[in-house]
Amino acid sequence: MIKITIPNNNIKERKYIIDIFFSEFLGLEYNIEIGSKEYEILLPNQKQLLIEDTFFNKYPKELEYLKYQNIPNSIEELDIFALGFFMLTRWEEYVNKKRDKHNRFPLEESLAYRERFLDIPIVNEKLEILKKQLLKLDSSLEFKKREFKLILTHDIDHIYKWDSSKKILRHLLGDILLRKSIKSFFTTIVTYIKVKIGKRKDPFDTFDYLMDISEKVNTKSHFFFMGRGITKYDNNYNSSKSFVLELADRIKKRGHYIGIHPTYNAYNNIEQFKSEKFELKKSLDTAIEFGREHYLRFEIPTTWQIWEDNQMSWDSTLGYADREGFRCGVCYEYSVFNILTREQLKLKEKPLIVMEESVIRRENLSAMEMQEIILDLINKVKKYRGEFVFLWHNSSFNTEFWNRYNRVYENVLFRSIK
């Protein structure tokens, strides 16, 4: 067994990141002792690897590191364990109080964005270096076997495009006043009539299509439903309506998965979250164990603790709304850490790597360019045999804006399995 000796400070923080690296990521057995100045890793063959402590020894008191001024200027200031802890716990988002209009930590404030490594799974990259160092010292070490996985997810913000006369009137006015297109005006009318008389599916009813694509690439989709909320960003459908119930039954019968998409204010309100989980479990007659926050709203460490206290299995909120990439610096699922209680939770994080709306924020992006951006990230995840967590909304097809990108989703997935 590997023996790892650590300094006598920030012990819970050090134990957490060592457990993630050695147990969850590498699959190695180890025990920890306390009493060194650096990280001393003694291998079964008695060879030793020393890793200089460049961060935690500077702040020996409990939680002393947890200040805005202690955010590093560069990843070069951090040893591998401090870097892993920094990226996985997202403590920079706790000490930096700047927020966008939706009270989210801004992309531009992150070290990964400023130092231009958001598109690199930096923790995986550094972990691979550690792995090679360990193998060089002891070639008999056996690491956890991994396989590349597609984790396909769909946040259901809207089930219908035209579920009210108000919406169809607004769309028709947009055809005339904004798009200035008589052709679009009459196309909208014809499509709406066909939907209403059952000759055509609603443009947002792409659920069977999404399940078809998932099955063709030998996986299943995760559909995240919303419960009753209290803001203008919520309540686009009712989970007890017959169409929703029929949809949930179709998803379950085909072996796909149902999770929760908590409403706008649930990310830091445990009672709201609890109410919505109970509602969906009852309405959809299924266990609710995973999902993603609406608008990617997230508060460190509050949101994770709410999910933990509601016996959730995994969350997949941690990606940026404004840009695709590796917000947590990793493409592996991992157990999360509450930086205030200093406890490792049972809850897992599956970091969101690509949301379609994040990619198209680039101006005048063509469908081909969008495909290549996503495929580049998929290839980076494949390199480390990680999980590529992909969000594509059911409503991101069949509209004036999305028509040009309608084939991107399936093209990317089919190319990813070649």
Secondary structure as GFF3:
##gff-version 3
##sequence-region A 1 418
A	DSSP	beta_strand	2	6	.	.	.	ID=ss1
A	DSSP	alpha_helix	11	18	.	.	.	ID=ss2
A	DSSP	pi_helix	19	25	.	.	.	ID=ss3
A	DSSP	beta_strand	30	34	.	.	.	ID=ss4
A	DSSP	beta_strand	39	42	.	.	.	ID=ss5
A	DSSP	beta_strand	48	51	.	.	.	ID=ss6
A	DSSP	three_ten_helix	56	58	.	.	.	ID=ss7
A	DSSP	three_ten_helix	68	70	.	.	.	ID=ss8
A	DSSP	three_ten_helix	75	77	.	.	.	ID=ss9
A	DSSP	alpha_helix	80	89	.	.	.	ID=ss10
A	DSSP	alpha_helix	91	95	.	.	.	ID=ss11
A	DSSP	three_ten_helix	107	109	.	.	.	ID=ss12
A	DSSP	alpha_helix	111	114	.	.	.	ID=ss13
A	DSSP	alpha_helix	122	137	.	.	.	ID=ss14
A	DSSP	beta_strand	149	155	.	.	.	ID=ss15
A	DSSP	alpha_helix	165	173	.	.	.	ID=ss16
A	DSSP	pi_helix	174	178	.	.	.	ID=ss17
A	DSSP	alpha_helix	182	196	.	.	.	ID=ss18
A	DSSP	alpha_helix	207	216	.	.	.	ID=ss19
A	DSSP	beta_strand	221	225	.	.	.	ID=ss20
A	DSSP	alpha_helix	242	253	.	.	.	ID=ss21
A	DSSP	beta_strand	257	260	.	.	.	ID=ss22
A	DSSP	three_ten_helix	266	268	.	.	.	ID=ss23
A	DSSP	alpha_helix	270	284	.	.	.	ID=ss24
A	DSSP	beta_strand	290	291	.	.	.	ID=ss25
A	DSSP	three_ten_helix	294	296	.	.	.	ID=ss26
A	DSSP	alpha_helix	302	309	.	.	.	ID=ss27
A	DSSP	beta_strand	314	315	.	.	.	ID=ss28
A	DSSP	beta_strand	334	338	.	.	.	ID=ss29
A	DSSP	beta_strand	343	349	.	.	.	ID=ss30
A	DSSP	beta_strand	354	355	.	.	.	ID=ss31
A	DSSP	alpha_helix	356	359	.	.	.	ID=ss32
A	DSSP	alpha_helix	367	383	.	.	.	ID=ss33
A	DSSP	beta_strand	387	391	.	.	.	ID=ss34
A	DSSP	three_ten_helix	402	405	.	.	.	ID=ss35
A	DSSP	alpha_helix	408	416	.	.	.	ID=ss36
###
